[in-house]
Structures are given as structure tokens and as C-alpha cells.
Amino acid sequence: MSRISTDQVKHVAHLARLAITEEEAVTFTEQLDKIISFAELLNELDTENVEPTSHVLDMKNVMREDKAEKGLPQKEVLKNAPEHQDGYIKVPSIIE
């Protein structure tokens, strides 16, 4: 017995604004049914003593230390700006 129908596949394709042919709908139905069957195998595993995790690997914070550093000199930054005035980068106005 199929766990997903061709009509359901067509409905999801319609929601995703995908144009699929009847032949594609049948193919996708078969493929999705196999995927669902494989996912249902996980229900057979004993997870009674397994703690929930947010990631499969034991990860720690791998980002660098957040510390203040001296930035570029103002003149060097402004030489890359197309327009500048009074030490600031000049940008087009977006508010009237």
C-alpha cells in the first residue's frame, strides 16, 4: 500500500508552483513512497536511553574569540568610497 498518493504529489507540486506531467507525478509518487518507507525504518530503532541532541556531532563553539581590534584608518576607508563628506561616506538619500 502506498503511503502517498499521486493526488497528494500533484497537490504539493501545485503549492510549490511546479508544473509536472502525469508521468512525473507517478514517478515522484513511487520515489517519495520509498523515502517514506526508509524513514519509517527509524521507528523500529530502540531510542529509549538516547538523549536528544541538536547536532549529530559533539560540537563546541568553534568561533574565534570576540575581541576589539583597531580598524582601518579613516583616510584609507574614504579613498574607496565613491563620495564622502566631512569624514563620512556619502550615500543616496532614501528618506525624503
Biopython code that builds the backbone (N, CA, C, O; Angstrom):
import numpy as np
from Bio.PDB.StructureBuilder import StructureBuilder

atoms = [
    (1, "MET", "N", (0.843, -1.189, 0.000)),
    (1, "MET", "CA", (0.000, 0.000, 0.000)),
    (1, "MET", "C", (0.884, 1.247, 0.000)),
    (1, "MET", "O", (1.828, 1.355, 0.783)),
    (2, "SER", "N", (0.572, 2.153, -0.864)),
    (2, "SER", "CA", (1.354, 3.381, -0.992)),
    (2, "SER", "C", (1.050, 4.330, 0.168)),
    (2, "SER", "O", (-0.104, 4.489, 0.567)),
    (3, "ARG", "N", (2.079, 4.946, 0.691)),
    (3, "ARG", "CA", (1.922, 5.879, 1.820)),
    (3, "ARG", "C", (1.595, 7.287, 1.350)),
    (3, "ARG", "O", (1.239, 8.149, 2.152)),
    (4, "ILE", "N", (1.718, 7.519, 0.040)),
    (4, "ILE", "CA", (1.420, 8.824, -0.530)),
    (4, "ILE", "C", (0.751, 8.599, -1.880)),
    (4, "ILE", "O", (1.121, 7.697, -2.631)),
    (5, "SER", "N", (-0.228, 9.423, -2.169)),
    (5, "SER", "CA", (-0.969, 9.240, -3.419)),
    (5, "SER", "C", (-0.469, 10.204, -4.494)),
    (5, "SER", "O", (0.185, 11.208, -4.209)),
    (6, "THR", "N", (-0.797, 9.866, -5.724)),
    (6, "THR", "CA", (-0.435, 10.732, -6.849)),
    (6, "THR", "C", (-1.134, 12.080, -6.710)),
    (6, "THR", "O", (-0.572, 13.112, -7.076)),
    (7, "ASP", "N", (-2.349, 12.074, -6.188)),
    (7, "ASP", "CA", (-3.069, 13.333, -5.981)),
    (7, "ASP", "C", (-2.355, 14.219, -4.959)),
    (7, "ASP", "O", (-2.312, 15.440, -5.115)),
    (8, "GLN", "N", (-1.801, 13.611, -3.924)),
    (8, "GLN", "CA", (-1.049, 14.387, -2.934)),
    (8, "GLN", "C", (0.208, 14.987, -3.555)),
    (8, "GLN", "O", (0.561, 16.132, -3.272)),
    (9, "VAL", "N", (0.875, 14.222, -4.393)),
    (9, "VAL", "CA", (2.075, 14.723, -5.076)),
    (9, "VAL", "C", (1.701, 15.895, -5.979)),
    (9, "VAL", "O", (2.395, 16.911, -6.006)),
    (10, "LYS", "N", (0.609, 15.748, -6.712)),
    (10, "LYS", "CA", (0.163, 16.839, -7.591)),
    (10, "LYS", "C", (-0.206, 18.074, -6.776)),
    (10, "LYS", "O", (0.082, 19.200, -7.184)),
    (11, "HIS", "N", (-0.838, 17.867, -5.632)),
    (11, "HIS", "CA", (-1.232, 18.983, -4.771)),
    (11, "HIS", "C", (0.000, 19.739, -4.268)),
    (11, "HIS", "O", (0.037, 20.968, -4.315)),
    (12, "VAL", "N", (0.999, 19.009, -3.789)),
    (12, "VAL", "CA", (2.222, 19.647, -3.302)),
    (12, "VAL", "C", (2.941, 20.355, -4.450)),
    (12, "VAL", "O", (3.467, 21.453, -4.269)),
    (13, "ALA", "N", (2.968, 19.739, -5.618)),
    (13, "ALA", "CA", (3.588, 20.380, -6.783)),
    (13, "ALA", "C", (2.866, 21.678, -7.117)),
    (13, "ALA", "O", (3.498, 22.682, -7.445)),
    (14, "HIS", "N", (1.544, 21.655, -7.032)),
    (14, "HIS", "CA", (0.758, 22.870, -7.288)),
    (14, "HIS", "C", (1.086, 23.955, -6.264)),
    (14, "HIS", "O", (1.262, 25.117, -6.629)),
    (15, "LEU", "N", (1.171, 23.584, -4.985)),
    (15, "LEU", "CA", (1.504, 24.554, -3.943)),
    (15, "LEU", "C", (2.890, 25.146, -4.158)),
    (15, "LEU", "O", (3.127, 26.315, -3.853)),
    (16, "ALA", "N", (3.802, 24.337, -4.682)),
    (16, "ALA", "CA", (5.169, 24.798, -4.941)),
    (16, "ALA", "C", (5.283, 25.477, -6.302)),
    (16, "ALA", "O", (6.371, 25.874, -6.717)),
    (17, "ARG", "N", (4.172, 25.604, -6.982)),
    (17, "ARG", "CA", (4.118, 26.227, -8.302)),
    (17, "ARG", "C", (5.008, 25.501, -9.307)),
    (17, "ARG", "O", (5.702, 26.120, -10.114)),
    (18, "LEU", "N", (4.969, 24.154, -9.233)),
    (18, "LEU", "CA", (5.724, 23.319, -10.144)),
    (18, "LEU", "C", (4.768, 22.657, -11.123)),
    (18, "LEU", "O", (3.761, 22.072, -10.725)),
    (19, "ALA", "N", (5.086, 22.752, -12.388)),
    (19, "ALA", "CA", (4.277, 22.091, -13.412)),
    (19, "ALA", "C", (4.878, 20.711, -13.646)),
    (19, "ALA", "O", (6.013, 20.591, -14.105)),
    (20, "ILE", "N", (4.108, 19.667, -13.328)),
    (20, "ILE", "CA", (4.597, 18.311, -13.549)),
    (20, "ILE", "C", (3.588, 17.554, -14.415)),
    (20, "ILE", "O", (2.382, 17.794, -14.360)),
    (21, "THR", "N", (4.118, 16.648, -15.200)),
    (21, "THR", "CA", (3.255, 15.826, -16.062)),
    (21, "THR", "C", (2.698, 14.664, -15.241)),
    (21, "THR", "O", (3.126, 14.419, -14.113)),
    (22, "GLU", "N", (1.749, 13.964, -15.822)),
    (22, "GLU", "CA", (1.160, 12.790, -15.169)),
    (22, "GLU", "C", (2.240, 11.728, -14.936)),
    (22, "GLU", "O", (2.271, 11.080, -13.890)),
    (23, "GLU", "N", (3.112, 11.560, -15.913)),
    (23, "GLU", "CA", (4.193, 10.577, -15.794)),
    (23, "GLU", "C", (5.156, 10.957, -14.657)),
    (23, "GLU", "O", (5.597, 10.094, -13.897)),
    (24, "GLU", "N", (5.469, 12.226, -14.551)),
    (24, "GLU", "CA", (6.344, 12.691, -13.464)),
    (24, "GLU", "C", (5.681, 12.495, -12.107)),
    (24, "GLU", "O", (6.337, 12.114, -11.137)),
    (25, "ALA", "N", (4.377, 12.757, -12.045)),
    (25, "ALA", "CA", (3.652, 12.577, -10.786)),
    (25, "ALA", "C", (3.720, 11.127, -10.325)),
    (25, "ALA", "O", (3.902, 10.863, -9.136)),
    (26, "VAL", "N", (3.577, 10.192, -11.248)),
    (26, "VAL", "CA", (3.661, 8.770, -10.912)),
    (26, "VAL", "C", (5.072, 8.425, -10.442)),
    (26, "VAL", "O", (5.240, 7.707, -9.456)),
    (27, "THR", "N", (6.083, 8.932, -11.141)),
    (27, "THR", "CA", (7.485, 8.676, -10.766)),
    (27, "THR", "C", (7.780, 9.239, -9.385)),
    (27, "THR", "O", (8.375, 8.564, -8.545)),
    (28, "PHE", "N", (7.362, 10.482, -9.153)),
    (28, "PHE", "CA", (7.610, 11.116, -7.851)),
    (28, "PHE", "C", (6.871, 10.396, -6.730)),
    (28, "PHE", "O", (7.379, 10.288, -5.614)),
    (29, "THR", "N", (5.672, 9.904, -7.029)),
    (29, "THR", "CA", (4.914, 9.165, -6.020)),
    (29, "THR", "C", (5.674, 7.914, -5.601)),
    (29, "THR", "O", (5.769, 7.614, -4.411)),
    (30, "GLU", "N", (6.214, 7.188, -6.566)),
    (30, "GLU", "CA", (6.990, 5.978, -6.263)),
    (30, "GLU", "C", (8.250, 6.328, -5.459)),
    (30, "GLU", "O", (8.584, 5.653, -4.485)),
    (31, "GLN", "N", (8.937, 7.388, -5.883)),
    (31, "GLN", "CA", (10.171, 7.782, -5.190)),
    (31, "GLN", "C", (9.888, 8.244, -3.762)),
    (31, "GLN", "O", (10.604, 7.873, -2.832)),
    (32, "LEU", "N", (8.853, 9.046, -3.592)),
    (32, "LEU", "CA", (8.504, 9.536, -2.252)),
    (32, "LEU", "C", (8.038, 8.402, -1.352)),
    (32, "LEU", "O", (8.312, 8.408, -0.152)),
    (33, "ASP", "N", (7.339, 7.437, -1.918)),
    (33, "ASP", "CA", (6.903, 6.281, -1.125)),
    (33, "ASP", "C", (8.109, 5.505, -0.594)),
    (33, "ASP", "O", (8.096, 5.037, 0.545)),
    (34, "LYS", "N", (9.152, 5.368, -1.420)),
    (34, "LYS", "CA", (10.376, 4.686, -0.986)),
    (34, "LYS", "C", (11.070, 5.490, 0.116)),
    (34, "LYS", "O", (11.580, 4.912, 1.076)),
    (35, "ILE", "N", (11.090, 6.803, -0.015)),
    (35, "ILE", "CA", (11.709, 7.659, 1.004)),
    (35, "ILE", "C", (10.956, 7.544, 2.322)),
    (35, "ILE", "O", (11.571, 7.439, 3.383)),
    (36, "ILE", "N", (9.636, 7.562, 2.257)),
    (36, "ILE", "CA", (8.818, 7.440, 3.473)),
    (36, "ILE", "C", (9.033, 6.074, 4.119)),
    (36, "ILE", "O", (9.126, 5.969, 5.342)),
    (37, "SER", "N", (9.112, 5.032, 3.297)),
    (37, "SER", "CA", (9.354, 3.677, 3.834)),
    (37, "SER", "C", (10.690, 3.630, 4.562)),
    (37, "SER", "O", (10.789, 3.057, 5.647)),
    (38, "PHE", "N", (11.709, 4.225, 3.974)),
    (38, "PHE", "CA", (13.018, 4.238, 4.609)),
    (38, "PHE", "C", (12.972, 5.011, 5.925)),
    (38, "PHE", "O", (13.549, 4.569, 6.918)),
    (39, "ALA", "N", (12.295, 6.154, 5.944)),
    (39, "ALA", "CA", (12.191, 6.955, 7.164)),
    (39, "ALA", "C", (11.431, 6.197, 8.245)),
    (39, "ALA", "O", (11.746, 6.337, 9.427)),
    (40, "GLU", "N", (10.435, 5.395, 7.866)),
    (40, "GLU", "CA", (9.673, 4.621, 8.846)),
    (40, "GLU", "C", (10.516, 3.531, 9.507)),
    (40, "GLU", "O", (10.169, 3.057, 10.589)),
    (41, "LEU", "N", (11.604, 3.132, 8.878)),
    (41, "LEU", "CA", (12.509, 2.152, 9.491)),
    (41, "LEU", "C", (13.090, 2.702, 10.789)),
    (41, "LEU", "O", (13.409, 1.940, 11.702)),
    (42, "LEU", "N", (13.224, 4.007, 10.870)),
    (42, "LEU", "CA", (13.766, 4.624, 12.084)),
    (42, "LEU", "C", (12.858, 4.389, 13.286)),
    (42, "LEU", "O", (13.332, 4.381, 14.423)),
    (43, "ASN", "N", (11.568, 4.198, 13.055)),
    (43, "ASN", "CA", (10.637, 3.926, 14.153)),
    (43, "ASN", "C", (10.919, 2.582, 14.828)),
    (43, "ASN", "O", (10.492, 2.355, 15.960)),
    (44, "GLU", "N", (11.631, 1.698, 14.142)),
    (44, "GLU", "CA", (11.934, 0.386, 14.698)),
    (44, "GLU", "C", (13.129, 0.407, 15.642)),
    (44, "GLU", "O", (13.364, -0.558, 16.369)),
    (45, "LEU", "N", (13.895, 1.513, 15.634)),
    (45, "LEU", "CA", (15.073, 1.607, 16.494)),
    (45, "LEU", "C", (14.673, 1.881, 17.930)),
    (45, "LEU", "O", (13.731, 2.628, 18.196)),
    (46, "ASP", "N", (15.406, 1.263, 18.861)),
    (46, "ASP", "CA", (15.169, 1.499, 20.282)),
    (46, "ASP", "C", (15.943, 2.755, 20.693)),
    (46, "ASP", "O", (17.173, 2.738, 20.755)),
    (47, "THR", "N", (15.229, 3.824, 20.969)),
    (47, "THR", "CA", (15.856, 5.101, 21.350)),
    (47, "THR", "C", (15.511, 5.468, 22.786)),
    (47, "THR", "O", (15.567, 6.637, 23.169)),
    (48, "GLU", "N", (15.160, 4.481, 23.563)),
    (48, "GLU", "CA", (14.725, 4.701, 24.948)),
    (48, "GLU", "C", (15.762, 5.450, 25.772)),
    (48, "GLU", "O", (15.417, 6.399, 26.476)),
    (49, "ASN", "N", (17.016, 5.044, 25.700)),
    (49, "ASN", "CA", (18.060, 5.641, 26.538)),
    (49, "ASN", "C", (18.970, 6.597, 25.765)),
    (49, "ASN", "O", (20.099, 6.853, 26.182)),
    (50, "VAL", "N", (18.489, 7.114, 24.658)),
    (50, "VAL", "CA", (19.289, 8.034, 23.842)),
    (50, "VAL", "C", (18.838, 9.458, 24.144)),
    (50, "VAL", "O", (17.661, 9.793, 24.020)),
    (51, "GLU", "N", (19.798, 10.287, 24.543)),
    (51, "GLU", "CA", (19.468, 11.683, 24.847)),
    (51, "GLU", "C", (19.266, 12.463, 23.551)),
    (51, "GLU", "O", (20.002, 12.265, 22.585)),
    (52, "PRO", "N", (18.276, 13.344, 23.529)),
    (52, "PRO", "CA", (18.075, 14.180, 22.341)),
    (52, "PRO", "C", (19.277, 15.104, 22.125)),
    (52, "PRO", "O", (19.887, 15.580, 23.082)),
    (53, "THR", "N", (19.604, 15.346, 20.869)),
    (53, "THR", "CA", (20.714, 16.241, 20.542)),
    (53, "THR", "C", (20.270, 17.219, 19.464)),
    (53, "THR", "O", (19.300, 16.980, 18.745)),
    (54, "SER", "N", (20.991, 18.310, 19.370)),
    (54, "SER", "CA", (20.692, 19.274, 18.312)),
    (54, "SER", "C", (21.604, 19.073, 17.115)),
    (54, "SER", "O", (21.369, 19.636, 16.046)),
    (55, "HIS", "N", (22.660, 18.260, 17.297)),
    (55, "HIS", "CA", (23.610, 18.017, 16.217)),
    (55, "HIS", "C", (24.168, 16.615, 16.394)),
    (55, "HIS", "O", (24.325, 16.146, 17.522)),
    (56, "VAL", "N", (24.466, 15.949, 15.301)),
    (56, "VAL", "CA", (24.942, 14.576, 15.397)),
    (56, "VAL", "C", (26.364, 14.476, 15.942)),
    (56, "VAL", "O", (26.766, 13.426, 16.443)),
    (57, "LEU", "N", (27.118, 15.558, 15.844)),
    (57, "LEU", "CA", (28.485, 15.567, 16.360)),
    (57, "LEU", "C", (28.549, 16.383, 17.640)),
    (57, "LEU", "O", (27.799, 17.344, 17.809)),
    (58, "ASP", "N", (29.443, 16.001, 18.540)),
    (58, "ASP", "CA", (29.646, 16.768, 19.757)),
    (58, "ASP", "C", (30.459, 18.006, 19.408)),
    (58, "ASP", "O", (31.684, 17.945, 19.309)),
    (59, "MET", "N", (29.776, 19.123, 19.222)),
    (59, "MET", "CA", (30.458, 20.341, 18.782)),
    (59, "MET", "C", (30.482, 21.366, 19.900)),
    (59, "MET", "O", (29.566, 21.465, 20.717)),
    (60, "LYS", "N", (31.552, 22.113, 19.901)),
    (60, "LYS", "CA", (31.668, 23.235, 20.816)),
    (60, "LYS", "C", (31.744, 24.499, 19.984)),
    (60, "LYS", "O", (31.836, 24.433, 18.758)),
    (61, "ASN", "N", (31.705, 25.647, 20.636)),
    (61, "ASN", "CA", (31.798, 26.909, 19.928)),
    (61, "ASN", "C", (33.131, 26.956, 19.181)),
    (61, "ASN", "O", (34.196, 26.945, 19.800)),
    (62, "VAL", "N", (33.068, 27.007, 17.870)),
    (62, "VAL", "CA", (34.285, 26.990, 17.063)),
    (62, "VAL", "C", (34.632, 28.376, 16.517)),
    (62, "VAL", "O", (35.531, 28.514, 15.688)),
    (63, "MET", "N", (33.916, 29.397, 16.983)),
    (63, "MET", "CA", (34.200, 30.745, 16.506)),
    (63, "MET", "C", (35.365, 31.345, 17.282)),
    (63, "MET", "O", (35.675, 30.930, 18.398)),
    (64, "ARG", "N", (35.991, 32.319, 16.668)),
    (64, "ARG", "CA", (37.123, 32.974, 17.309)),
    (64, "ARG", "C", (36.641, 33.810, 18.485)),
    (64, "ARG", "O", (35.460, 34.139, 18.593)),
    (65, "GLU", "N", (37.567, 34.141, 19.352)),
    (65, "GLU", "CA", (37.256, 34.993, 20.492)),
    (65, "GLU", "C", (36.861, 36.374, 19.982)),
    (65, "GLU", "O", (37.492, 36.913, 19.073)),
    (66, "ASP", "N", (35.833, 36.932, 20.562)),
    (66, "ASP", "CA", (35.351, 38.246, 20.154)),
    (66, "ASP", "C", (36.122, 39.313, 20.932)),
    (66, "ASP", "O", (35.875, 39.546, 22.115)),
    (67, "LYS", "N", (37.059, 39.951, 20.235)),
    (67, "LYS", "CA", (37.834, 40.982, 20.903)),
    (67, "LYS", "C", (37.975, 42.176, 19.975)),
    (67, "LYS", "O", (38.039, 42.027, 18.754)),
    (68, "ALA", "N", (38.022, 43.346, 20.559)),
    (68, "ALA", "CA", (38.125, 44.582, 19.783)),
    (68, "ALA", "C", (39.511, 44.700, 19.175)),
    (68, "ALA", "O", (40.517, 44.417, 19.824)),
    (69, "GLU", "N", (39.546, 45.121, 17.923)),
    (69, "GLU", "CA", (40.813, 45.351, 17.239)),
    (69, "GLU", "C", (40.751, 46.703, 16.548)),
    (69, "GLU", "O", (39.672, 47.198, 16.224)),
    (70, "LYS", "N", (41.899, 47.283, 16.328)),
    (70, "LYS", "CA", (41.966, 48.577, 15.662)),
    (70, "LYS", "C", (41.534, 48.408, 14.214)),
    (70, "LYS", "O", (41.970, 47.481, 13.532)),
    (71, "GLY", "N", (40.677, 49.307, 13.749)),
    (71, "GLY", "CA", (40.182, 49.255, 12.387)),
    (71, "GLY", "C", (41.111, 49.979, 11.432)),
    (71, "GLY", "O", (42.207, 50.401, 11.801)),
    (72, "LEU", "N", (40.648, 50.115, 10.188)),
    (72, "LEU", "CA", (41.431, 50.814, 9.173)),
    (72, "LEU", "C", (41.423, 52.315, 9.449)),
    (72, "LEU", "O", (40.478, 52.835, 10.041)),
    (73, "PRO", "N", (42.473, 53.008, 9.020)),
    (73, "PRO", "CA", (42.485, 54.468, 9.157)),
    (73, "PRO", "C", (41.366, 55.094, 8.309)),
    (73, "PRO", "O", (41.059, 54.608, 7.221)),
    (74, "GLN", "N", (40.776, 56.150, 8.807)),
    (74, "GLN", "CA", (39.640, 56.782, 8.144)),
    (74, "GLN", "C", (39.974, 57.189, 6.714)),
    (74, "GLN", "O", (39.156, 56.996, 5.815)),
    (75, "LYS", "N", (41.155, 57.747, 6.489)),
    (75, "LYS", "CA", (41.528, 58.187, 5.137)),
    (75, "LYS", "C", (41.576, 57.012, 4.169)),
    (75, "LYS", "O", (41.174, 57.138, 3.012)),
    (76, "GLU", "N", (42.067, 55.875, 4.641)),
    (76, "GLU", "CA", (42.152, 54.697, 3.777)),
    (76, "GLU", "C", (40.764, 54.184, 3.413)),
    (76, "GLU", "O", (40.536, 53.767, 2.277)),
    (77, "VAL", "N", (39.844, 54.213, 4.357)),
    (77, "VAL", "CA", (38.471, 53.779, 4.094)),
    (77, "VAL", "C", (37.799, 54.725, 3.112)),
    (77, "VAL", "O", (37.131, 54.280, 2.179)),
    (78, "LEU", "N", (37.969, 56.022, 3.314)),
    (78, "LEU", "CA", (37.290, 57.005, 2.471)),
    (78, "LEU", "C", (37.821, 57.031, 1.041)),
    (78, "LEU", "O", (37.107, 57.446, 0.129)),
    (79, "LYS", "N", (39.057, 56.595, 0.834)),
    (79, "LYS", "CA", (39.582, 56.615, -0.540)),
    (79, "LYS", "C", (38.871, 55.580, -1.418)),
    (79, "LYS", "O", (38.915, 55.686, -2.644)),
    (80, "ASN", "N", (38.214, 54.577, -0.809)),
    (80, "ASN", "CA", (37.459, 53.580, -1.571)),
    (80, "ASN", "C", (36.002, 53.980, -1.783)),
    (80, "ASN", "O", (35.292, 53.339, -2.558)),
    (81, "ALA", "N", (35.553, 55.024, -1.109)),
    (81, "ALA", "CA", (34.157, 55.446, -1.223)),
    (81, "ALA", "C", (33.993, 56.330, -2.460)),
    (81, "ALA", "O", (34.828, 57.197, -2.715)),
    (82, "PRO", "N", (32.925, 56.116, -3.227)),
    (82, "PRO", "CA", (32.713, 56.943, -4.409)),
    (82, "PRO", "C", (32.508, 58.418, -4.045)),
    (82, "PRO", "O", (32.939, 59.309, -4.776)),
    (83, "GLU", "N", (31.843, 58.667, -2.903)),
    (83, "GLU", "CA", (31.626, 60.045, -2.430)),
    (83, "GLU", "C", (31.782, 60.066, -0.922)),
    (83, "GLU", "O", (31.362, 59.142, -0.226)),
    (84, "HIS", "N", (32.399, 61.144, -0.422)),
    (84, "HIS", "CA", (32.491, 61.314, 1.020)),
    (84, "HIS", "C", (32.487, 62.800, 1.350)),
    (84, "HIS", "O", (32.855, 63.645, 0.534)),
    (85, "GLN", "N", (32.054, 63.090, 2.583)),
    (85, "GLN", "CA", (31.935, 64.482, 3.019)),
    (85, "GLN", "C", (32.127, 64.534, 4.533)),
    (85, "GLN", "O", (31.512, 63.760, 5.268)),
    (86, "ASP", "N", (32.963, 65.428, 4.988)),
    (86, "ASP", "CA", (33.229, 65.643, 6.412)),
    (86, "ASP", "C", (33.623, 64.355, 7.151)),
    (86, "ASP", "O", (33.246, 64.161, 8.307)),
    (87, "GLY", "N", (34.375, 63.487, 6.488)),
    (87, "GLY", "CA", (34.841, 62.271, 7.136)),
    (87, "GLY", "C", (33.858, 61.112, 7.113)),
    (87, "GLY", "O", (34.112, 60.076, 7.728)),
    (88, "TYR", "N", (32.747, 61.269, 6.417)),
    (88, "TYR", "CA", (31.730, 60.208, 6.338)),
    (88, "TYR", "C", (31.506, 59.806, 4.886)),
    (88, "TYR", "O", (31.693, 60.609, 3.973)),
    (89, "ILE", "N", (31.105, 58.555, 4.683)),
    (89, "ILE", "CA", (30.758, 58.084, 3.340)),
    (89, "ILE", "C", (29.386, 58.641, 3.000)),
    (89, "ILE", "O", (28.443, 58.518, 3.781)),
    (90, "LYS", "N", (29.283, 59.252, 1.832)),
    (90, "LYS", "CA", (28.025, 59.865, 1.398)),
    (90, "LYS", "C", (27.263, 58.862, 0.536)),
    (90, "LYS", "O", (27.797, 58.316, -0.429)),
    (91, "VAL", "N", (26.006, 58.631, 0.905)),
    (91, "VAL", "CA", (25.161, 57.695, 0.184)),
    (91, "VAL", "C", (23.888, 58.414, -0.267)),
    (91, "VAL", "O", (23.528, 59.450, 0.293)),
    (92, "PRO", "N", (23.202, 57.863, -1.285)),
    (92, "PRO", "CA", (21.959, 58.487, -1.733)),
    (92, "PRO", "C", (20.907, 58.502, -0.622)),
    (92, "PRO", "O", (20.815, 57.556, 0.161)),
    (93, "SER", "N", (20.131, 59.550, -0.557)),
    (93, "SER", "CA", (19.069, 59.662, 0.445)),
    (93, "SER", "C", (17.940, 58.698, 0.100)),
    (93, "SER", "O", (17.561, 58.554, -1.062)),
    (94, "ILE", "N", (17.405, 58.033, 1.139)),
    (94, "ILE", "CA", (16.278, 57.127, 0.902)),
    (94, "ILE", "C", (15.015, 57.630, 1.602)),
    (94, "ILE", "O", (13.920, 57.120, 1.364)),
    (95, "ILE", "N", (15.175, 58.626, 2.461)),
    (95, "ILE", "CA", (14.037, 59.205, 3.156)),
    (95, "ILE", "C", (13.946, 60.666, 2.759)),
    (95, "ILE", "O", (14.930, 61.405, 2.804)),
    (96, "GLU", "N", (12.746, 61.068, 2.369)),
    (96, "GLU", "CA", (12.568, 62.458, 1.967)),
    (96, "GLU", "C", (12.448, 63.377, 3.153)),
    (96, "GLU", "O", (12.293, 64.587, 2.983)),
]
sb = StructureBuilder()
sb.init_structure("model")
sb.init_model(0)
sb.init_chain("A")
sb.init_seg("    ")
for serial, (resi, resn, name, xyz) in enumerate(atoms, 1):
    if name == "N":
        sb.init_residue(resn, " ", resi, " ")
    sb.init_atom(name, np.array(xyz, "f"), 0.0, 1.0, " ", f" {name:<3s}", serial, name[0])
structure = sb.get_structure()
